[in-house]
Amino acid sequence: MNELQQHWRRHKSYILYLLALYVLGWGFSSYEKIFLSLIIGTIVGLFNTWTLIRRVERLGRAVILGRRVVSLGMLSRMAAATLGAIFALRYPEHLSIVWIVVGLMTSYVVIMIDFFFQKNKGEER
C-alpha cells in the first residue's frame, strides 16, 4: 500500500470517529442544529477528500504512463460544497451554514493535525 493510501485510511478513520461523536451530540444534546450541520458538512468534506485522493492517484498513473490529465476535479468538489450550502439555505430551521462550513473544513484540520503528529513521531526516531 502506498503512502497516500496509508494517509487516507488514517484520516478516514479519524473523521469517522468524529462523525460518531457528532451523531451522539445530535442525538443526545440540545444542539441538534449545530451537530446536524457538522454531520452534513463533514460528510461532504470526506467525500471531497476521497475525490481528491482518487484524482491524485489518477494523475500519478497518468504521469508515469506519459498521458495527460485534465484536472483534479475542483469543480465537482466545489459543487458538493455548494450543495451543502444550498441545504443550509433551504432548511435554515434545521441547518446552519456556518457549521456546515466548519464541517467542510474538518477534513483539512484532521490532515494538518495528523501531519504534525506524524512529523513529530518521525523526529523522535
N, C-alpha and C positions, 0 to 999 in steps of 0.2 A: 504494500500500500504506500502510495507516495505521500509526501509531507503535506500537501494541500488537503488530501483526503483525511489525514490524521487531524489536522486543524479543524476541518469541517465537522468531523464526528464529535470532537471535544466541544466545539462551540454549540453544536446542535443539542448535545445533552445538557449543557448549562442553560440554554434557552428553554428547553422543555421543562427543566426543574423550575425555572422562573414562571413559566406558564402554569405549572401546577400550583405554585404559590398564588398566582393571580386568580386562578379558579377558586381556590379556597377563600381568598379575600372577597371575591364576588359572591360566593355562596354564604359566607358567614359574617360579613361586616355590613355596616350601613352605607358603605361607599360603593354601591353596585355600579353606578355610572362610571366612576374612575376605573374600577377593575375591569369592567366590560370593555371600555375603551382601550385599556392597556392590552387586554387579550387580543382584540382585533388588530391593533397596531403591531403587536409583537408577531402575530401570525403572518401578517403581510410582510413585515421585516424579515422574518425567517424565510418566507418564500422568495423575497428579493435576494437574500444572501445565497440561497440554493441556486437560483437562476444565474447569479454572477459566477458561482463556482463552476457550474456546468459550462458557461460560456468561456471562462478562462481555460478550462481543460480543453475545450474545442479549439481555442486559439493556440494552445501549446501543441496540439496534434497537427494543426494546420501549418505552424511554423516548421515543425520537424519535417513534414511532407512537402514543404515549399509552396503551399497553397495560400490563398488569400481569404481572410475573414472580414466580413463587412463591418460588424460592430459587436460590442459586448452586451447589447440589449438594454441600453439605458432607457429607451422609450418604453419598453414593456415594464421595467421597474418603476418608472415614473407613473405609468398608467395604473399600476397596482396601488401605489401610494395615493394617487388621486381618487381611486375607488374607495379607499378607506376614508378619505376626507369627505367624499360625497355621502357616505353612510352617516358620518357625523353631522353633516349639514341637513340631511334628510330626517334624521331622528334625533334632534337636539335634546329631547327629554330623556333619552336613554344613553346617549354617547356624548363625549366631549372631544372636540377636535384637538385640543391641547394635549390630552392624554393619549390620543391616537398617535400624534406626532412623537410623543415620548416613547410609546411602544415601538414605533418605526425605528427609532434610534437605538433601541435596546440591543439589537444585533451588533451594532458598531461599538457600543460601550463594552459589551461582552468580549468582542475581538480585542479591543485595546487593553482591557484588564488581563485577559489571557496572555497577550503579548508580553506585558510587564512581568507576569508571574513566570512565564517560560524563559524570559531573558534573565531574570534573577536566578532561576533554577540552573541555567546554563553557566552563570558566573560562579556559582558555588562549587561546581565540579572541578 
